[in-house]
Amino acid sequence: MPDTFSLPRRSLLRAVAGTTGLGALAGCGVRAAYVRPGERAGVDVSASDRQLTWANWPLYIDTDDDDPTDRPTLDAFTERTGISVDYVEEINDNDEFFGKISPSLMNHQQTGRDLIVISDWMCARFVRLGWVQEMDRDRQPNVAEYLDPLLRSPAFDPGRTYTVPYQSGITGIAYDRRRLGRDIRAVSDLWASDLKGRVTLLSGLDEAFALLMQGNGVDITRWTADDFRTVCEQVEKQVGNGQIRRFTGNDYTKDLVSGDVLACQAYSGDVIQLQADNPDIRFVVPEEGGELWSDSLMIPDLARHKSNAERLVDYYYEPEAAAELAAWVNYVCPVPAAQAVLADSDDEETAALAGNPLIFPDKEMRARLAVARDITSTERLEFTRSWNAIVGL
């Protein structure tokens, strides 16, 4: 298991208002790019060609300690099914990957990939554009049985027809308890006078806004444009009075470790890694709530091995496979039943992970978690313009 993840799971939205090209095209929902339901399926050669190609992020699957090229869960899938997997670690940024495969999808061509993993806010674009295929749940009994109820029906994909969470995470607040000398419990605590100049927020619009709205008591499953504008006014005020040191990507971890920052917006998975070296670093889901998000699996249009891909997705929803993956990546496991599997492990360190609420949120924490509705195509240009003006992108 690596000491830290070097690349973000929820990468920054860089496209500014008025940008032309593929990113803006998706954001605007241009009708010409839309693929109708009857045109999304290709010839599925899964039965005769026992393989598939899976595009994922770096450091996002279990590997063997002695040989990083060995991936135990994936190898076990191949051994059981005879389906070989070309596993490609090519996704470093949501927008970058969108730009890489969108020309094929827009022009109704094969992407060369049967399965991809991107963040849900970007998944929403693919779903709206008709660039991914509906999964056959009859082939996925484990998904139907074990998918976390909190993740079952996001606004952009009711019932998870087109997407299945691969791993999840929580956006909350990280802080250094020893250096700060007190606990943080609410979003409003970030604006305390003793934190002036020692706070960072996430720079990506899709990454930052939901937690800040929750601090205002907003139900993020149905937030409004006025809720967003209120957040912008608040953040702009805190920038003006010097409360916010800067806006960051995943490099907030460096500021927190060095002590330059005492409190920050943060992702649960990152904090687990930081706590291995510094137990004084804490992660809190604020009293008002925290955002639960996912990186999800999707099958692109015209994929040639759709059935094989559906079978692989369902395999990772077996509690045993989900537990092995969770023990390595340390993000929120979308399969709650995997907790009991880890708890029964003979390895004390592995068994202890079952009790970590940042991997398996407890009842109290789950009550404060919500999945935010995504930013629609009509909202995106205005909101990006406003947010980027504050952040300086």
Buried (B, 14 or more C-beta within 10 A) or exposed (E): EEEBBEBBBBBBBBBBBEBEEBBBBBBEBBEEBEBEEEEBBBEBBBEEEBBBBBBBBEBBBBBEEEEEEEBBBBEBBBEEBEBBBEBEBBBEBBBEBBBBBBEBBBEEEBBBBBBBBBBBBBBBBBBBBBBBBEBEBEBBEBBEEBBBEBBBBBBBBEEBBBBBBBBBBBBBBBBBBEBBEEEBEBBBBBBBEEBBEBBBBBBBBBBBBBBBBBBBEBBBEEBEEEBBEBBBEBBEEBBEEEBBBBBBBBEBBEBBBEEEBBBBBBBBBBBBBBBEEEEEBBBBBBBBBBBBBBBBBBBBBBBBBBBBBBBBBBBBBBBBBBBBBBBBBBBBBBBBBBBEBBBEBEEEEBBEBBEBBBBBBEEEBBEBBBBBBBBBBEEBBBBBEBBBEBBEB
